[in-house]
Amino acid sequence: MKKFDTVLREYVGRLNLDNLKYLAVRLEERIGADLAEALDAMSSCQDLDRWLSSAKSYDEFYDMVDVIQGCIKRELEKRLPELQQVG
């Protein structure tokens, strides 16, 4: 089985720009149903879904979501260099 960081990078790398932006906004804002919608969108990746379901506590779960958010942010910055200047 692949290491999780490899699975995550491959998943994020396969996302088209619109889906990447969608997840980035949902995971950044986390208002209302944002997190639920983002998790629903990501559930198509079984390895990612399995990893998130292995969380032993809500703190661990949110730490995992933060890891995913960081990976998505880095991928967006790589694809859209003008975002690096903004923040």
Phi and psi in degrees as a GROMACS rama.xvg file:
@    title "Ramachandran Plot"
@    xaxis  label "Phi"
@    yaxis  label "Psi"
@TYPE xy
-71.0282  153.974  LYS-2
-66.3788  150.735  LYS-3
-62.3564  -40.2653  PHE-4
-60.7291  -32.8945  ASP-5
-68.3226  -44.6785  THR-6
-59.5133  -45.3224  VAL-7
-64.2295  -46.6724  LEU-8
-61.2107  -40.5697  ARG-9
-65.9927  -42.5561  GLU-10
-61.3886  -50.8317  TYR-11
-64.3601  -37.723  VAL-12
-65.3439  -27.3148  GLY-13
-81.6635  -16.9671  ARG-14
-67.8675  140.23  LEU-15
-76.7412  167.411  ASN-16
-60.521  -39.8263  LEU-17
-63.2276  -44.4957  ASP-18
-67.47  -36.1647  ASN-19
-63.0857  -45.9353  LEU-20
-63.2599  -42.6825  LYS-21
-56.7356  -50.4423  TYR-22
-66.2814  -38.6102  LEU-23
-59.8862  -45.6935  ALA-24
-67.2894  -46.0071  VAL-25
-61.8614  -42.8023  ARG-26
-75.9299  -25.2727  LEU-27
-77.0251  -47.855  GLU-28
-76.0578  -49.5211  GLU-29
49.3357  45.9945  ARG-30
-102.266  139.55  ILE-31
56.7229  -121.226  GLY-32
-94.7426  13.5489  ALA-33
-54.1814  -48.8001  ASP-34
-64.9223  -42.8798  LEU-35
-61.8014  -40.7433  ALA-36
-67.1521  -40.1234  GLU-37
-65.1823  -45.0483  ALA-38
-64.1037  -38.0137  LEU-39
-62.7747  -42.5412  ASP-40
-64.8509  -36.5104  ALA-41
-81.5456  -12.449  MET-42
-66.9119  -12.4361  SER-43
-67.445  -20.0601  SER-44
-92.6481  104.408  CYS-45
-61.0214  -38.7075  GLN-46
-64.9197  -40.8032  ASP-47
-65.8871  -44.7075  LEU-48
-61.1563  -43.6586  ASP-49
-63.4665  -42.0448  ARG-50
-62.5718  -46.1881  TRP-51
-63.76  -36.1915  LEU-52
-72.449  -10.8705  SER-53
-83.4256  -2.97637  SER-54
-59.9474  135.659  ALA-55
-89.2278  -17.1915  LYS-56
-151.109  167.004  SER-57
-67.0955  -31.2407  TYR-58
-62.4056  -45.4718  ASP-59
-63.6611  -40.0865  GLU-60
-60.5272  -48.201  PHE-61
-67.1611  -31.8378  TYR-62
-63.2986  -40.0813  ASP-63
-64.0003  -42.9581  MET-64
-62.9272  -37.8132  VAL-65
-62.8802  -37.0978  ASP-66
-62.771  -45.0798  VAL-67
-63.2668  -44.5543  ILE-68
-58.798  -43.4809  GLN-69
-62.8629  -40.7866  GLY-70
-64.8434  -41.8684  CYS-71
-64.6881  -41.7979  ILE-72
-62.231  -44.3301  LYS-73
-63.1248  -40.0643  ARG-74
-65.6552  -40.644  GLU-75
-62.8546  -42.8958  LEU-76
-64.1472  -33.9391  GLU-77
-68.7348  -40.3296  LYS-78
-80.0134  -29.8747  ARG-79
-123.871  80.883  LEU-80
-54.7697  -25.1024  PRO-81
-65.3137  -20.2294  GLU-82
-69.9447  -27.0501  LEU-83
-64.0276  -32.9312  GLN-84
-74.2649  -31.8968  GLN-85
-74.242  -43.0286  VAL-86
